[in-house]
Amino acid sequence: IGVQEAGQPPFVPRISLTLPALLDSKLVVILISGAAKKQPVEAALGGADLPVRAVLLQNRTPVRILWAP
């Protein structure tokens, strides 16, 4: 679904996908920019119950994480 203006900064157009739609991909790439965005992904990998955990812990679709400072 298209989202013309996100509810949080940055207020730019985005798309939203369901988990099944994401997992129908050949590859999921998670781009993390900055330390503030890195922390939730690390927490999810450590067991925290965050939405990204569903993508990270599944074995249906390959996931690549790219860290950018």
C-alpha positions as CSV (number, residue, x, y, z in Angstrom):
1,I,0.0,0.0,0.0
2,G,1.3,3.5,-0.8
3,V,1.7,5.9,2.0
4,Q,1.8,9.5,0.7
5,E,3.2,11.0,4.0
6,A,4.6,8.9,6.8
7,G,3.4,9.5,10.3
8,Q,6.9,10.0,11.6
9,P,9.9,11.9,10.2
10,P,11.1,12.0,7.5
11,F,7.7,12.8,6.1
12,V,8.2,11.3,2.7
13,P,6.2,8.9,0.5
14,R,6.7,5.3,1.5
15,I,5.3,1.9,0.8
16,S,4.0,-0.6,3.3
17,L,4.1,-4.4,2.8
18,T,2.7,-7.3,4.7
19,L,5.0,-9.9,6.1
20,P,3.8,-12.5,3.5
21,A,4.5,-10.0,0.7
22,L,8.0,-9.4,2.0
23,L,8.7,-13.1,2.3
24,D,7.6,-13.7,-1.3
25,S,10.6,-11.7,-2.4
26,K,13.8,-13.4,-3.6
27,L,15.8,-11.3,-1.1
28,V,15.0,-8.9,1.7
29,V,17.6,-6.1,2.2
30,I,17.5,-4.0,5.4
31,L,19.4,-0.8,5.1
32,I,20.2,0.8,8.4
33,S,21.5,4.3,8.5
34,G,22.8,5.7,11.7
35,A,23.3,4.4,15.3
36,A,19.7,5.1,16.3
37,K,18.3,2.8,13.6
38,K,20.9,0.1,14.3
39,Q,19.9,-0.4,18.0
40,P,16.4,-1.8,17.3
41,V,17.7,-4.4,14.8
42,E,20.4,-5.4,17.2
43,A,17.8,-5.7,20.0
44,A,15.6,-7.9,17.7
45,L,18.5,-10.1,16.9
46,G,19.1,-10.4,20.6
47,G,15.5,-11.6,21.3
48,A,13.5,-8.4,21.8
49,D,10.0,-8.7,20.5
50,L,10.0,-6.1,17.7
51,P,8.3,-6.3,14.3
52,V,11.6,-6.6,12.4
53,R,12.2,-9.8,14.3
54,A,9.7,-11.7,12.2
55,V,11.8,-10.9,9.1
56,L,15.1,-11.6,10.7
57,L,14.3,-15.0,12.3
58,Q,12.4,-16.6,9.4
59,N,14.1,-19.1,7.0
60,R,11.9,-18.7,3.9
61,T,13.6,-15.7,2.3
62,P,17.3,-14.6,2.5
63,V,17.9,-11.4,4.5
64,R,20.9,-9.1,4.1
65,I,21.5,-6.3,6.5
66,L,23.5,-3.3,5.3
67,W,24.9,-0.9,7.9
68,A,25.6,2.7,6.9
69,P,27.1,5.2,9.3
